[in-house]
Amino acid sequence: MKKLIIALFIIMQAGAVFAESHYTFELKKDLILGSTAAGIFAVPFFIDNPATVPNEFSKDDINNFDRPLMYSYDGQIDTITSIGAYGLLVLPALSLAGNIKDFNAIATYGIMYAEAFLLTYGTKDILKNAINRYRPYCYSGEIPGDQSSEYEDSFPSGHTSLAFMAAGFLSSTFLTEYPDSKWRIPVVGISYSLAAGIAAGRILSGNHFLTDVIVGAGIGSLYGYLIPALHLKRSGSERITLTPTINGILVSVKI
């Protein structure tokens, strides 16, 4: 993944793909979005739905849709998909490559990505804390020792949520910033293939059911597309520009 990111950056830089970003932030709107995102992120800290380990786990209690794809715990796949999910979070930076010299674009992307991340993380944690669902590995034997505090957090898949948020954010912004780029299909295809691979790995590792990753993918995709869409530039809208100076940052407002 690291080599892929470096290669795409070099190709875009060599092709001189520089243009004004299609996204911007607005103080009033982002105060609302930012506060909402921070609030949703904080809510799980106040939700506690403790669960106890049942005397017996029966696969017959699992719905017919999820039952065929239930696996025992695989620590190696768990580790690989965990690293992959958090590694995938850096991919959206590719959309900023053509505007890397634009301080306003950097600030806008930082704000957008922070909002999308907090909303995704908070939403999946609210559901995890409110809904107790035992992980598939519980039905295949003993709960692994290092998983004793997370065995009831199956729904939804957090790793999948973050992976699809990153894939959705990258796809949305890249297609908007570079509509004529020959890298559009490869970037979208590779990002979603990586996200899908992580989702599959979460199932194969015994951490999640199929419905867990489907809902997780939906949550991540929602915020990955929604937040950039809310920051698209509109003609006649208020524009706020940040310009770095020797003494600090100059804030200019264009009406």
C-alpha positions in Angstrom: 0.0 0.0 0.0 2.8 2.4 0.9 4.5 1.8 -2.6 1.1 2.4 -4.3 0.6 5.8 -2.5 4.2 6.9 -3.4 3.8 5.9 -7.0 0.5 7.7 -7.5 2.0 10.9 -5.9 5.0 10.8 -8.2 2.8 10.3 -11.3 0.5 13.1 -10.4 3.3 15.5 -9.6 5.1 14.6 -12.8 1.9 15.3 -14.8 1.6 18.7 -13.2 -2.0 18.0 -12.1 -2.5 21.3 -10.3 -5.8 23.2 -10.1 -7.9 25.0 -7.6 -9.7 22.6 -5.3 -13.4 22.1 -5.8 -13.9 22.0 -2.0 -14.0 24.7 0.6 -15.0 25.2 4.2 -17.4 27.7 5.7 -17.0 28.8 9.3 -20.7 28.6 10.3 -21.4 25.4 8.6 -18.3 23.6 9.8 -18.8 24.8 13.4 -22.2 23.0 13.2 -20.7 19.9 11.4 -17.7 19.8 13.7 -19.7 20.1 16.9 -22.1 17.4 15.7 -19.2 15.1 14.8 -17.5 15.7 18.1 -20.7 15.1 20.0 -21.4 11.8 18.2 -17.8 10.8 18.9 -18.2 11.5 22.6 -21.6 9.8 23.1 -20.3 6.2 23.3 -18.3 7.2 26.4 -21.7 7.6 28.2 -23.3 4.4 26.9 -22.6 1.2 28.7 -24.6 -2.0 28.0 -22.7 -4.7 29.9 -23.0 -8.2 28.7 -22.3 -11.6 30.4 -21.0 -14.7 28.7 -23.8 -17.2 28.2 -23.4 -20.7 29.5 -23.6 -22.0 26.0 -23.3 -20.6 22.5 -25.4 -22.3 19.8 -25.1 -21.6 16.1 -28.8 -22.4 15.8 -29.4 -19.0 17.4 -27.8 -17.3 14.4 -29.9 -16.2 11.4 -29.7 -18.2 8.2 -28.0 -15.3 6.3 -25.1 -15.1 8.7 -24.7 -18.7 9.7 -22.8 -20.0 6.6 -19.9 -17.5 7.1 -19.0 -18.2 10.8 -15.3 -18.8 11.5 -13.2 -19.5 14.6 -10.7 -16.9 15.7 -7.6 -16.3 13.6 -5.1 -13.9 15.2 -2.9 -13.5 12.2 -5.8 -12.4 9.9 -7.1 -10.2 12.7 -3.7 -8.4 13.0 -3.3 -8.0 9.2 -6.8 -6.5 8.7 -6.3 -4.2 11.7 -3.1 -2.8 10.2 -4.7 -2.6 6.8 -7.8 -0.8 8.0 -5.8 2.0 9.7 -3.3 2.1 6.9 -6.1 2.7 4.4 -6.9 5.9 6.3 -4.0 7.7 4.6 -5.1 7.0 1.1 -7.5 10.0 0.8 -4.4 12.2 0.8 -4.0 11.3 -2.8 -6.9 13.7 -3.7 -4.9 16.5 -2.2 -1.8 15.9 -4.3 -2.7 18.3 -7.0 -3.4 21.1 -4.5 -0.6 20.4 -2.1 0.6 24.0 -2.4 -2.8 25.5 -1.6 -3.0 26.1 2.2 -6.8 26.6 2.0 -7.2 23.3 0.3 -5.1 21.6 2.9 -7.2 23.2 5.7 -10.4 22.2 4.0 -9.4 18.6 3.5 -8.2 18.4 7.1 -11.6 19.7 8.4 -13.6 17.4 6.0 -11.6 14.3 7.0 -11.7 15.0 10.7 -15.5 15.3 10.5 -15.9 12.1 8.4 -13.6 10.2 10.7 -15.3 11.4 14.0 -18.8 10.7 12.6 -17.8 7.2 11.4 -16.0 6.3 14.6 -18.7 7.7 16.8 -21.6 6.1 14.9 -20.1 2.6 14.9 -19.2 2.9 18.6 -22.7 4.0 19.6 -24.1 0.9 17.9 -21.4 -1.3 19.4 -22.1 0.0 22.9 -25.9 -0.1 22.6 -26.2 -3.5 20.9 -24.6 -6.6 22.4 -23.9 -9.1 19.7 -21.4 -11.9 20.3 -18.7 -12.4 17.8 -18.7 -15.5 15.6 -15.6 -17.0 17.3 -17.7 -17.3 20.5 -19.6 -20.1 18.8 -16.5 -22.1 17.9 -15.0 -22.5 21.3 -13.4 -20.4 24.0 -13.1 -16.7 23.8 -9.4 -15.8 23.1 -7.7 -14.3 26.1 -6.8 -11.0 24.4 -10.4 -10.6 23.2 -12.1 -10.9 26.6 -13.2 -7.3 26.6 -14.6 -7.2 23.0 -16.4 -10.5 22.5 -19.8 -8.8 22.6 -18.9 -5.9 20.2 -19.6 -7.7 16.9 -22.1 -5.2 15.5 -21.2 -3.4 13.4 -17.6 -3.9 12.1 -15.5 -0.9 13.0 -12.6 -1.8 10.8 -14.9 -2.1 7.8 -16.5 1.2 8.7 -13.2 3.1 8.7 -12.0 1.3 5.5 -15.1 2.2 3.5 -15.1 5.7 4.9 -11.5 6.1 3.5 -12.4 4.5 0.2 -15.6 6.5 -0.2 -13.8 9.8 0.7 -11.0 9.1 -1.7 -13.3 8.1 -4.5 -15.6 11.0 -4.1 -12.9 13.7 -3.9 -10.6 12.2 -6.5 -13.4 11.9 -9.1 -14.4 15.5 -8.4 -10.9 17.0 -8.3 -9.6 15.1 -11.4 -12.5 14.3 -13.7 -10.3 13.8 -16.7 -7.6 11.8 -15.0 -6.8 8.4 -16.4 -6.2 7.2 -12.8 -9.9 7.6 -11.8 -10.9 4.0 -12.4 -7.7 2.5 -10.9 -7.9 4.7 -7.8 -11.6 3.9 -7.1 -11.2 0.3 -8.0 -8.1 -0.3 -5.8 -9.4 1.7 -2.8 -12.7 -0.3 -2.8 -10.9 -3.6 -3.4 -8.7 -2.9 -0.4 -11.7 -2.0 1.7 -13.6 -5.1 0.6 -10.5 -7.2 1.4 -10.5 -5.9 4.9 -14.2 -6.6 5.3 -13.6 -10.2 4.1 -10.7 -10.6 6.5 -12.8 -9.5 9.4 -15.2 -12.3 8.6 -12.5 -14.9 8.0 -10.7 -13.9 11.3 -13.9 -14.9 13.2 -14.5 -11.3 14.4 -17.6 -10.5 12.4 -20.7 -11.8 10.7 -21.6 -10.8 7.2 -24.3 -8.4 8.3 -21.7 -6.7 10.6 -19.5 -5.8 7.7 -22.4 -4.8 5.4 -23.7 -2.3 8.0 -20.1 -1.1 8.7 -19.5 -0.6 5.0 -22.7 1.4 4.8 -21.8 3.7 7.7 -18.4 4.4 6.3 -19.6 5.0 2.7 -22.3 7.3 4.0 -19.9 9.7 5.7 -17.2 9.2 3.1 -19.4 10.7 0.4 -21.7 13.0 2.5 -19.0 15.2 4.1 -17.2 16.1 0.8 -20.5 16.7 -0.8 -21.4 19.2 1.9 -18.1 21.1 1.1 -18.4 21.5 -2.6 -18.0 25.1 -3.8 -21.1 26.9 -4.8 -21.2 30.0 -7.0 -22.1 33.0 -4.9 -21.5 31.3 -1.6 -19.4 32.7 1.2 -15.7 31.9 0.7 -13.2 31.8 3.5 -9.5 31.7 2.7 -6.6 31.1 5.0 -3.2 32.5 4.1 -0.1 31.8 6.2 2.0 34.9 7.0 5.1 35.6 9.0 3.0 36.6 12.0 0.4 33.9 11.8 -2.5 33.2 9.5 -4.5 35.8 7.5 -8.2 35.0 7.3 -10.0 36.7 4.4 -13.7 36.4 3.7 -15.1 36.9 0.2 -18.9 37.5 -0.2 
